[in-house]
Amino acid sequence: MPEALLFAAIGTGFTFFMTAFGSALVFLFKAEIDSGIQKVLLGFAAGVMIAVSAFGMLVPAIEETERMGGIGWIPAAGGFVLGIFFLIVMDSLLPHLHPVAKQSEGLATAWRKSTLLMLSVTLHNIPEGMAVGLAFALAAQHSNDPALLSSAIALCIGLGIQNFPEGAAISIPLRQEGMPAAKAFVFGSLSAIVEPIFGILVVLAAGALRPAMPWLLAAAAGAMMFVVVEDLIPEARLGEHSNLGTLGVMGGFLIMMVLDVALG
């Protein structure tokens, strides 16, 4: 699927560079990000990922199954559970530290806090890369349906928008820890390198196992929802004025829904 690989590379490249652009804010700001702004941004990311999971992954998974003559909810539900299980395993094994946490998660390690912070966002970016790759793979498989390509583009734009603050959320705290600005920028940018890697890998898998496409789409949705419920929403609602995080979720969902409908 050379066309799907090309589109996936461009799409995940865009989301990667949006993370890099966000990380570049470390050259402009040294102060800590305001907690209220941080809640809004975390909530916004959660809202985008919820909308992507529903409109961009689960609905196409059901439609693709029915198109092939199957029962739509079976791979949607089964793949969703597999995606959750995949992220649970990754969350348990990969050492990482959430920006608002004091205790790292995953296997015990002597890695520095900076590395653990970067790996936390890296873990979040795995299902995003999968989502972009699968969206373009599905569009390539049904090249006679331009709506699928438009939907994949909308998905890229939405994830790219929410990746921008993610880059800053890594690079600026690292700068505050005493890391040079250039190094903090590199760490923040590299947190998204898994997006093109996993985006291309799932395109290759989808091309080799086309009947598994609905399962792969639903698995990406399950993985993204795990990130939302396990990390983003709890972090967005910590402390006072948690309604800011709630409004961020609503705003992210609304914008992603509009993008999907307007471009789809």
Secondary structure, DSSP 8 states (H G I E B T S, - for coil): -HHHHHHHHHHHHHHHHHHHHHHGGGGT--S---HHHHHHHHHHHHHHHHHIIIIIIIHHHHHHHHHTTS-THHHHHHHHHHHHHHHHHHHHHS-B--TT-SS-BSS-----HHHHHHHHHHHHHHHHHHHHHHHHHHHHHTTT-HHHHHHHHHHHHHHHHHHHHHHHHHHHHHHHTT--HHHHHHHHHHTTTHHHHHHHHHHHHHHH-GGGHHHHHHHHHHHHHHHIIIIIHHHHT-SS-THHHHHHHHHHHHHHHHHHHHH-
